[in-house]
Amino acid sequence: MSDTPASSPASPVPPIARRGLLLVLSSPSGAGKTTLSKRLLATDASLGVSVSVTTRAPRPGEVDGREYHFISPDEFTRRETAGELLEWAHVHGNRYGTPRGPVEEALAAGRDMLFDIDWQGAQQIREKLAGDVVSVFILPPTGKALEKRLVSRAQDAPEVVARRVAAAASEIAHWPEYDYVIVNGQIEESFAALSSIVTAERHKRQRQTGIASFVRGIIAEL
């Protein structure tokens, strides 16, 4: 007869209070961060998206309030002056910003938010909410691959593509400012790496605000 004890049924783990995190993804245009963002949002119900405001015109297929809130330059200036934006930046001739209110509410409620923003916005958010930020920079496998992706997606005029290619080197130079770096050669591998980062960061001790009382409860039962 075996001395090995029978395995006990799994015990349900009660919810533990946690402060939300801000997952910041940045990359040069065409490196794949939007594809990774959409896939992560589609597979992770605990992750919400921060919908930015922008002064640029919608691209084909984009919906106001889904990809961006499309607003006028005057309205953007009003929100910036009123302190309603957590971060803002000028990118390729347009202005982008993150509404402050929804982000602060999500953090306090323990909800995670995803940001698909450039390095300028990442710097500003890090300055204001450093302890809540998890930043990931997405790199292309090669410079030629980046240029090919920009041309093949056919979303922008040739002069816009040329401008984005020219700006890529200066954008990539900011990779050392990020917590993690993923080289996006194969989307499956990149997505697996990104998912692992999110899982690990959610389990950080300092982010689990209810872990101390949870542990005290365990000890009290012993």
C-alpha positions in Angstrom: 0.0 0.0 0.0 1.4 3.4 -0.9 2.3 5.9 1.8 1.7 8.8 -0.6 -1.3 10.8 0.7 -4.2 11.2 -1.7 -4.2 14.6 -3.3 -6.8 16.9 -1.8 -9.2 18.8 -4.0 -8.1 22.3 -5.0 -9.3 25.0 -2.6 -10.8 28.2 -4.0 -8.6 31.3 -3.4 -10.5 34.2 -2.1 -10.1 37.5 -4.0 -7.1 39.6 -2.8 -7.3 43.4 -3.1 -4.8 44.7 -5.6 -4.0 48.1 -7.0 -4.2 48.2 -10.8 -1.3 48.6 -13.1 -0.6 50.7 -16.2 0.8 48.6 -19.0 2.6 51.0 -21.4 3.5 49.7 -24.8 5.6 51.8 -27.2 7.4 51.2 -30.5 8.2 52.9 -33.7 5.3 52.8 -36.2 5.0 49.4 -37.8 6.8 47.4 -35.1 3.6 45.6 -34.1 2.5 47.1 -30.8 -1.0 47.7 -32.0 -1.4 44.1 -33.1 -0.1 42.9 -29.8 -2.3 45.3 -27.9 -5.5 44.1 -29.6 -4.6 40.5 -29.1 -3.9 41.0 -25.4 -7.2 42.9 -24.9 -9.1 40.1 -26.7 -7.7 37.4 -24.5 -7.4 39.1 -21.1 -10.8 40.2 -19.7 -9.0 41.9 -16.7 -7.3 44.4 -18.9 -8.9 47.6 -20.1 -7.7 50.0 -22.7 -7.0 53.7 -22.2 -8.6 55.4 -25.2 -6.5 58.5 -26.1 -7.7 61.7 -27.6 -6.1 62.9 -30.8 -6.4 65.7 -33.3 -5.6 63.5 -36.3 -8.3 62.4 -38.7 -9.7 58.9 -38.4 -8.2 56.2 -40.7 -10.4 53.9 -42.7 -12.3 51.6 -40.3 -11.5 53.5 -37.1 -14.5 54.5 -34.9 -14.6 57.5 -32.6 -14.4 56.3 -29.0 -12.9 52.9 -29.9 -9.4 53.5 -31.4 -9.3 57.2 -30.3 -11.5 60.1 -29.3 -11.1 62.4 -32.3 -11.3 66.0 -31.2 -10.4 69.4 -32.6 -7.1 71.2 -31.8 -9.1 73.8 -29.8 -10.7 71.1 -27.6 -7.4 69.4 -27.1 -5.9 72.7 -25.9 -8.8 73.2 -23.5 -8.3 69.8 -21.9 -4.6 70.2 -21.6 -5.0 73.6 -20.0 -7.7 72.3 -17.6 -5.4 69.5 -16.4 -7.7 66.8 -17.8 -4.9 65.0 -19.6 -2.4 62.7 -17.9 0.0 63.0 -20.7 0.2 64.6 -24.2 2.5 64.7 -27.1 3.0 66.0 -30.7 3.6 63.0 -33.0 3.9 63.2 -36.8 2.2 66.5 -36.9 -0.8 65.5 -34.7 -1.5 65.8 -31.0 -2.3 62.8 -28.7 -3.2 62.7 -25.0 -4.6 60.4 -22.3 -7.6 61.4 -20.2 -6.7 61.5 -16.5 -10.0 60.6 -14.8 -10.6 57.1 -16.1 -7.0 56.1 -15.4 -7.0 57.1 -11.8 -10.4 55.5 -11.2 -9.2 52.2 -12.7 -6.0 52.1 -10.5 -8.0 52.7 -7.3 -10.5 50.0 -8.2 -7.7 47.4 -9.0 -8.3 47.4 -12.7 -5.4 47.2 -15.2 -5.1 49.6 -18.1 -3.2 49.3 -21.4 -1.6 52.3 -23.1 -0.5 52.2 -26.7 1.5 55.4 -26.7 4.9 56.8 -27.8 8.0 57.4 -25.7 7.0 61.0 -24.9 3.8 59.9 -23.3 5.5 57.1 -21.5 7.9 59.5 -19.9 5.1 61.7 -18.7 3.1 58.9 -17.2 6.2 57.5 -15.5 6.9 60.8 -13.9 3.4 61.0 -12.4 2.6 57.4 -11.6 5.9 55.7 -11.5 4.9 52.9 -9.1 2.0 51.9 -11.2 3.7 51.7 -14.6 4.9 48.6 -16.4 6.6 49.7 -19.6 7.4 47.5 -22.6 9.2 48.6 -25.8 8.5 46.6 -29.0 11.4 46.4 -31.5 11.2 45.2 -35.1 13.5 42.4 -36.0 15.3 44.5 -38.6 15.1 48.0 -40.0 14.1 46.7 -43.4 11.3 44.7 -41.9 10.0 47.8 -40.3 10.0 49.7 -43.5 8.3 46.8 -45.3 5.5 46.7 -42.7 4.8 50.4 -43.0 4.5 50.2 -46.8 2.5 47.0 -46.9 -0.2 48.0 -44.5 -1.3 50.8 -46.9 -2.9 53.0 -44.2 -1.0 56.2 -44.9 0.1 58.3 -47.8 3.6 57.7 -49.2 4.9 61.0 -47.6 3.6 59.9 -44.2 5.3 56.5 -44.5 8.5 58.3 -45.4 8.2 60.5 -42.4 7.5 57.6 -40.1 10.5 55.7 -41.4 12.8 58.7 -40.9 11.5 59.1 -37.3 12.0 55.4 -36.4 15.7 55.7 -35.5 15.1 58.5 -32.9 12.1 56.6 -31.5 14.0 53.4 -31.1 16.8 55.2 -29.3 14.5 55.4 -26.2 14.4 51.7 -25.6 16.7 51.8 -22.5 14.0 53.8 -20.7 11.6 50.8 -20.6 11.3 48.0 -18.0 11.1 45.3 -20.7 12.0 45.0 -24.4 10.5 42.5 -26.9 11.9 42.0 -30.4 8.8 41.3 -32.5 10.0 38.8 -35.0 7.3 36.1 -34.5 3.9 37.3 -33.2 3.3 34.1 -31.2 6.5 34.4 -29.3 6.1 38.1 -28.7 2.6 37.6 -27.5 3.7 34.9 -25.1 6.4 37.1 -23.7 4.0 40.0 -23.2 1.4 37.8 -21.5 4.1 36.5 -19.1 5.2 40.0 -18.2 1.6 41.0 -17.3 1.1 37.9 -15.2 4.3 38.4 -13.2 3.7 42.1 -12.6 0.2 41.4 -11.2 1.7 39.1 -8.6 4.3 41.7 -7.3 4.0 41.9 -3.5 3.8 45.7 -3.4 0.9 45.7 -5.9 -1.2 43.3 -3.8 -2.6 45.7 -1.3 -4.7 43.0 0.5 -1.9 40.4 0.8 -1.0 41.3 4.4 -4.5 40.7 5.7 -4.8 37.5 3.6 -1.6 36.1 5.2 -2.8 37.1 8.7 -6.0 35.1 8.0 -4.0 32.0 7.0 -1.8 32.2 10.1 -4.9 32.6 12.3 -6.2 29.3 11.0 -3.1 27.3 11.9 
